[in-house]
Amino acid sequence: MQWAFLGTAGSSFHRVTQTQQPGLLWPGWSTESIAEKATTTGVAWRLTGVTGPGEFALYQIGAFGDVDVLFNTRDGITSADGFEIPKVTHAHGTWAFSAEGNYCLSFERSTTLASGKGVKDSFGIAVAVGAADVTRVDPRDCQGTDEPAPLALTAATPRISGTAQVGRKLTAKPGSWKPAQVTLKYQWLRNGKKIAKATKSGYTLTATDKGAKITVTVTGSKSGYTTVAKTSAKTAKVKAGRLTATPTPRISGTAKVGKKLTAKTATWRPAKVKVTYQWYRNGKRIAKATKPTYTLTRADKGRKVTVKAKGAKPGYTTVTKTSKATAKVR
């Protein structure tokens, strides 16, 4: 069964073997002329097209007789018709053709330079099999007609780390993508809809996210490969944020009728917390006393005054803090 890729039992084919034979061409491949540090990977070699009277296959036989099929057109040109030549390698294989005649083999080779830049080029090989006249084919015009199937990326499903709460940062963990040098792009979604400008690996939850479930889609792309998009599982519903600094106000001024009291408060955080005030006389709300300052009246005499500071921010839980009471107003 290991030879089924060459055809049915009893069928014949022409070949140039992996082992050198006197008087015959011994085609192979090499990356020995490329400086080892010039690239980050080996050279990817893909079959992209074939024209000719029959099928073409390239394979190697291992030390224990196992067969490694590198290219095979019998099942069409697919993502399987490609492999990577390691750095500093010189190798040969068996080139097999099912019929006599002229063939055009089209290939693409690519690698990634040490700078991170991907490079590739295409080339063709004219092959005369049997008694065919190779001079009838100009290698410069030798391009196969079959469209190559793009290779498949090995993609992981991303996961989200972080707390689903307004003001907190979520981070996309993309997992392992193969081969190397896959370009990843991110898109965060709120209840399945794209969030504008949320295209980085991290996303800080906003007031708009409160009550929603968040996902992230990671899209991987690489030249010669099918682009793949993977979406994470949903977070829990995003909870209201928590104000990180909620200082208690203090009252400055003299507790005497006609004097002005001032509510002093440190900075509330995060930024842009709206702070409002309400003054109280013996624990009861004073009408229209909603500014940071309050001028004591005769109604306050003999009573103690307090002030409440309320911090509010969209998407966050509102917090109210109450000052200590003044002495009895004189």
Helices and strands as residue ranges (DSSP letters): G 4-6, E 14-16, E 28-30, G 36-38, E 43-51, E 56-61, E 67-72, E 82-85, E 90-92, E 94-97, E 101-112, E 118-129, G 134-136, G 139-141, E 159-161, E 169-173, E 183-190, E 193-194, E 202-204, G 207-209, E 214-221, E 228-231, E 250-252, E 260-264, E 274-281, E 284-285, E 293-295, G 298-300, E 305-312, E 319-322
